[in-house]
Amino acid sequence: MTAAAVTRGGRVRVLIVDDEPELTELLSAAVAEAGWRPFAARDGRGALRIARTCAPHVVVLDGMLPDLDGVKVLRQLRRENRKLPVLMLTARDALEHRLDGLSAGADDYVTKPFSLEEVMLRLRGLLRRVGGEEAPDNGSVRMLGDLVVTARSREVQRGGEQVQLTAKEFDLLWFLMRHPHQVLSKAQILDHVWNAGFDGEGNLVEVYVHSLRSKIDKGRGRMIHTVRGVGYAIKATE
């Protein structure tokens, strides 16, 4: 893999393989917050299937999976792409498993429990090591699931179909897309989508979110979510 390959493919694609849903969700959110695109699998067979589809730039792989052993998954990934960087997740007392993973070709490992900051630092290090750092990105295109938003042309597509938005609806969507999986308060939205000195009421946000949701989510899986008493978040549908 080269840096040029990342440029052609857009954002860095990260495959996260772990059978703990909460952990997978946290890692996916951290990856998305970094501007990368997460893909999740909960077992080894699913990981191999997704890897063949999304062609990840880097993999986070749990050593203990419900169907295939993590080391077996690693060896198969290596057979299909010998240069693919892989970060193994292991239990703190599983020294033998860590050694097996490293001998099978894992580039690095992190023991559980770990901090998200550490994982992200390790992933950045792996990408730099193989010459696949994320390409400079002017942030003009954001993708989340089947939703694609282009800032320069102010175009929006969901499932390959054009979605027509007003100027302010687009500004609201773009702000949400810049913070995927993150709950944003009404105050934050007012501050960034309108302006810091805006003196309007909070129901303005509700009106625009309702309007945006009717266009983005109409006839499709819901992406724009309300967290009662907190704010709003945009997430890819399952």
Order of alpha helices (4+ residues) and beta strands (2+ residues): alpha-beta-alpha-beta-alpha-beta-alpha-beta-alpha-beta-alpha-beta-beta-beta-beta-alpha-alpha-alpha-beta-beta
